[in-house]
């Protein structure tokens, strides 16, 4: 099974609403690895690697976000998998 990598950057009301923890649960559910972190400008960034299906499923959840989030825009960047992640973590 080939591995794909994507970097998602999401904007809107996405900090202070549990978005990183939501992303961590979504990553476990879809079995992707990588990270999620808050950016200084108020956006949230996540880099994920996994099967195409798993990454697509994570993207759908990430676009929705937790209950109190309000997602306005999602940027998606296609990357080459680096295979350097063995788990999914919240970066500070």
BAVEX-970937 format. One record per residue: z, x, y of N, C-alpha, C, CB in turn; residue number from 0. Coordinates in steps of 0.1 Angstrom, whole numbers, plus 5000, padded with zeros to 4 digits. Glycine has a CB too. Layout:
N
<<Z; X; Y>; <Z; X; Y>; <Z; X; Y>; <Z; X; Y>; NUM>
...
// end
This chain:
92
<<5000; 5009; 4988>; <5000; 5000; 5000>; <5000; 5009; 5012>; <5012; 4990; 5000>; 0>
<<4991; 5006; 5021>; <4990; 5015; 5033>; <5000; 5010; 5044>; <4976; 5015; 5039>; 1>
<<5004; 5019; 5052>; <5014; 5016; 5062>; <5008; 5016; 5076>; <5026; 5027; 5062>; 2>
<<5012; 5007; 5084>; <5007; 5006; 5098>; <5019; 5008; 5107>; <5000; 4992; 5100>; 3>
<<5016; 5011; 5120>; <5026; 5012; 5130>; <5022; 5006; 5143>; <5029; 5028; 5133>; 4>
<<5031; 4999; 5149>; <5029; 4992; 5162>; <5041; 4995; 5171>; <5027; 4977; 5160>; 5>
<<5038; 4996; 5184>; <5048; 4996; 5194>; <5047; 4983; 5202>; <5047; 5009; 5204>; 6>
<<5057; 4975; 5203>; <5057; 4963; 5210>; <5067; 4964; 5222>; <5062; 4951; 5201>; 7>
<<5062; 4960; 5233>; <5070; 4960; 5246>; <5070; 4945; 5251>; <5065; 4970; 5256>; 8>
<<5082; 4940; 5252>; <5083; 4926; 5256>; <5090; 4924; 5269>; <5090; 4918; 5244>; 9>
<<5085; 4915; 5277>; <5092; 4912; 5290>; <5095; 4898; 5291>; <5082; 4917; 5301>; 10>
<<5104; 4895; 5301>; <5109; 4882; 5304>; <5124; 4883; 5304>; <5105; 4872; 5293>; 11>
<<5131; 4872; 5300>; <5146; 4873; 5299>; <5149; 4878; 5285>; <5152; 4858; 5302>; 12>
<<5149; 4891; 5284>; <5151; 4897; 5270>; <5162; 4907; 5269>; <5138; 4904; 5267>; 13>
<<5169; 4909; 5280>; <5181; 4918; 5279>; <5194; 4909; 5282>; <5181; 4930; 5289>; 14>
<<5205; 4912; 5275>; <5217; 4904; 5276>; <5217; 4891; 5269>; <5219; 4901; 5291>; 15>
<<5207; 4889; 5259>; <5207; 4877; 5251>; <5207; 4880; 5236>; <5194; 4869; 5255>; 16>
<<5210; 4892; 5233>; <5211; 4896; 5218>; <5198; 4899; 5212>; <5217; 4885; 5211>; 17>
<<5188; 4903; 5220>; <5175; 4906; 5215>; <5174; 4917; 5205>; <5165; 4908; 5227>; 18>
<<5181; 4928; 5208>; <5181; 4940; 5199>; <5187; 4936; 5185>; <5188; 4952; 5205>; 19>
<<5197; 4929; 5185>; <5203; 4925; 5173>; <5195; 4915; 5165>; <5217; 4919; 5175>; 20>
<<5188; 4906; 5172>; <5178; 4897; 5167>; <5167; 4905; 5160>; <5173; 4887; 5177>; 21>
<<5162; 4915; 5167>; <5151; 4924; 5162>; <5156; 4931; 5149>; <5146; 4934; 5173>; 22>
<<5168; 4936; 5149>; <5173; 4943; 5138>; <5174; 4934; 5125>; <5187; 4949; 5141>; 23>
<<5178; 4921; 5127>; <5178; 4912; 5116>; <5164; 4909; 5112>; <5185; 4899; 5120>; 24>
<<5154; 4907; 5121>; <5140; 4904; 5118>; <5134; 4916; 5110>; <5132; 4902; 5130>; 25>
<<5138; 4928; 5114>; <5133; 4940; 5107>; <5138; 4941; 5093>; <5137; 4953; 5115>; 26>
<<5150; 4937; 5090>; <5156; 4937; 5077>; <5149; 4926; 5069>; <5171; 4935; 5077>; 27>
<<5146; 4915; 5075>; <5140; 4904; 5068>; <5126; 4907; 5064>; <5140; 4891; 5077>; 28>
<<5119; 4914; 5072>; <5105; 4917; 5070>; <5103; 4931; 5064>; <5097; 4916; 5082>; 29>
<<5113; 4939; 5062>; <5113; 4952; 5056>; <5104; 4962; 5063>; <5109; 4951; 5041>; 30>
<<5106; 4962; 5076>; <5100; 4973; 5084>; <5110; 4983; 5089>; <5092; 4966; 5097>; 31>
<<5106; 4995; 5093>; <5114; 5005; 5098>; <5110; 5009; 5112>; <5114; 5018; 5088>; 32>
<<5119; 5015; 5119>; <5116; 5020; 5133>; <5129; 5018; 5142>; <5105; 5011; 5138>; 33>
<<5126; 5013; 5154>; <5137; 5011; 5163>; <5134; 5000; 5173>; <5140; 5025; 5171>; 34>
<<5145; 4996; 5180>; <5144; 4987; 5192>; <5153; 4993; 5202>; <5148; 4972; 5188>; 35>
<<5149; 4991; 5215>; <5158; 4996; 5226>; <5155; 4988; 5239>; <5157; 5011; 5228>; 36>
<<5165; 4988; 5247>; <5163; 4982; 5261>; <5157; 4993; 5269>; <5177; 4978; 5267>; 37>
<<5148; 4989; 5278>; <5142; 4998; 5288>; <5148; 4996; 5301>; <5126; 4996; 5289>; 38>
<<5149; 5006; 5310>; <5155; 5005; 5323>; <5149; 4995; 5332>; <5155; 5019; 5330>; 39>
<<5137; 4991; 5330>; <5130; 4981; 5338>; <5133; 4966; 5334>; <5115; 4983; 5339>; 40>
<<5141; 4964; 5324>; <5144; 4951; 5319>; <5137; 4946; 5307>; <5142; 4941; 5330>; 41>
<<5127; 4954; 5302>; <5120; 4950; 5290>; <5127; 4956; 5278>; <5105; 4956; 5291>; 42>
<<5122; 4951; 5266>; <5126; 4956; 5254>; <5115; 4962; 5246>; <5134; 4945; 5245>; 43>
<<5117; 4974; 5240>; <5106; 4981; 5233>; <5110; 4982; 5218>; <5103; 4995; 5239>; 44>
<<5100; 4980; 5209>; <5103; 4982; 5195>; <5091; 4989; 5189>; <5106; 4969; 5188>; 45>
<<5094; 4999; 5181>; <5084; 5006; 5173>; <5087; 5003; 5158>; <5083; 5022; 5175>; 46>
<<5077; 4998; 5151>; <5079; 4994; 5137>; <5068; 5000; 5129>; <5079; 4979; 5136>; 47>
<<5071; 5003; 5116>; <5062; 5007; 5106>; <5065; 4999; 5093>; <5063; 5022; 5104>; 48>
<<5054; 4996; 5086>; <5055; 4989; 5074>; <5041; 4984; 5070>; <5065; 4977; 5075>; 49>
<<5041; 4975; 5060>; <5028; 4969; 5056>; <5022; 4961; 5067>; <5030; 4961; 5042>; 50>
<<5009; 4959; 5067>; <5003; 4950; 5077>; <5010; 4937; 5078>; <4988; 4949; 5074>; 51>
<<5012; 4931; 5066>; <5018; 4917; 5066>; <5032; 4917; 5072>; <5018; 4912; 5051>; 52>
<<5040; 4928; 5068>; <5054; 4928; 5073>; <5054; 4930; 5088>; <5061; 4940; 5066>; 53>
<<5045; 4939; 5093>; <5045; 4942; 5108>; <5040; 4929; 5115>; <5036; 4954; 5111>; 54>
<<5030; 4922; 5110>; <5026; 4910; 5116>; <5037; 4899; 5116>; <5014; 4904; 5109>; 55>
<<5044; 4898; 5106>; <5055; 4888; 5105>; <5067; 4892; 5115>; <5061; 4888; 5091>; 56>
<<5070; 4905; 5116>; <5080; 4910; 5126>; <5075; 4906; 5140>; <5082; 4925; 5124>; 57>
<<5062; 4908; 5143>; <5056; 4905; 5156>; <5059; 4891; 5160>; <5041; 4909; 5156>; 58>
<<5056; 4882; 5150>; <5058; 4868; 5153>; <5073; 4865; 5157>; <5054; 4859; 5140>; 59>
<<5082; 4870; 5149>; <5096; 4868; 5152>; <5100; 4875; 5166>; <5105; 4874; 5141>; 60>
<<5095; 4887; 5168>; <5098; 4894; 5180>; <5093; 4886; 5193>; <5091; 4908; 5180>; 61>
<<5081; 4880; 5191>; <5075; 4872; 5202>; <5084; 4860; 5206>; <5061; 4867; 5199>; 62>
<<5091; 4855; 5195>; <5099; 4843; 5197>; <5113; 4846; 5203>; <5101; 4836; 5184>; 63>
<<5119; 4856; 5197>; <5132; 4861; 5202>; <5143; 4852; 5199>; <5131; 4863; 5217>; 64>
<<5156; 4856; 5202>; <5167; 4847; 5200>; <5168; 4835; 5209>; <5180; 4856; 5201>; 65>
<<5177; 4827; 5206>; <5178; 4814; 5213>; <5177; 4814; 5228>; <5191; 4807; 5209>; 66>
<<5185; 4823; 5234>; <5185; 4823; 5249>; <5175; 4832; 5256>; <5199; 4827; 5253>; 67>
<<5167; 4838; 5248>; <5156; 4847; 5253>; <5145; 4838; 5259>; <5151; 4857; 5243>; 68>
<<5138; 4844; 5268>; <5126; 4837; 5274>; <5115; 4848; 5274>; <5128; 4831; 5288>; 69>
<<5106; 4848; 5265>; <5096; 4859; 5264>; <5084; 4855; 5273>; <5091; 4861; 5249>; 70>
<<5080; 4863; 5282>; <5069; 4861; 5291>; <5056; 4868; 5286>; <5073; 4865; 5305>; 71>
<<5058; 4880; 5282>; <5046; 4888; 5278>; <5049; 4898; 5267>; <5041; 4896; 5291>; 72>
<<5040; 4900; 5258>; <5041; 4910; 5248>; <5029; 4920; 5248>; <5042; 4903; 5234>; 73>
<<5032; 4933; 5249>; <5022; 4943; 5249>; <5023; 4949; 5235>; <5024; 4954; 5260>; 74>
<<5011; 4952; 5229>; <5011; 4957; 5215>; <5002; 4970; 5215>; <5005; 4947; 5205>; 75>
<<5007; 4981; 5210>; <5000; 4993; 5210>; <4999; 4998; 5195>; <5007; 5004; 5218>; 76>
<<4987; 5000; 5191>; <4984; 5005; 5177>; <4987; 5020; 5176>; <4970; 5001; 5172>; 77>
<<4995; 5024; 5167>; <4999; 5038; 5165>; <4995; 5042; 5151>; <5013; 5040; 5168>; 78>
<<4995; 5055; 5149>; <4994; 5061; 5136>; <5008; 5062; 5130>; <4987; 5075; 5136>; 79>
<<5010; 5057; 5118>; <5023; 5058; 5111>; <5027; 5073; 5111>; <5023; 5052; 5097>; 80>
<<5040; 5075; 5114>; <5045; 5089; 5114>; <5054; 5091; 5102>; <5053; 5092; 5127>; 81>
<<5058; 5080; 5095>; <5067; 5081; 5083>; <5080; 5089; 5086>; <5059; 5088; 5072>; 82>
<<5084; 5088; 5098>; <5097; 5095; 5101>; <5109; 5086; 5101>; <5096; 5102; 5115>; 83>
<<5107; 5073; 5100>; <5118; 5064; 5099>; <5121; 5059; 5085>; <5115; 5051; 5108>; 84>
<<5133; 5059; 5081>; <5137; 5054; 5068>; <5145; 5041; 5069>; <5145; 5065; 5061>; 85>
<<5148; 5037; 5082>; <5155; 5025; 5084>; <5151; 5019; 5098>; <5171; 5027; 5083>; 86>
<<5157; 5008; 5102>; <5155; 5003; 5115>; <5168; 5003; 5123>; <5150; 4988; 5114>; 87>
<<5167; 5009; 5135>; <5180; 5011; 5142>; <5179; 5006; 5157>; <5184; 5025; 5142>; 88>
<<5190; 5003; 5162>; <5191; 5000; 5176>; <5194; 5013; 5184>; <5202; 4989; 5179>; 89>
<<5185; 5017; 5193>; <5187; 5029; 5201>; <5193; 5025; 5214>; <5174; 5036; 5203>; 90>
<<5202; 5033; 5219>; <5209; 5030; 5232>; <5203; 5039; 5243>; <5224; 5033; 5231>; 91>
// end
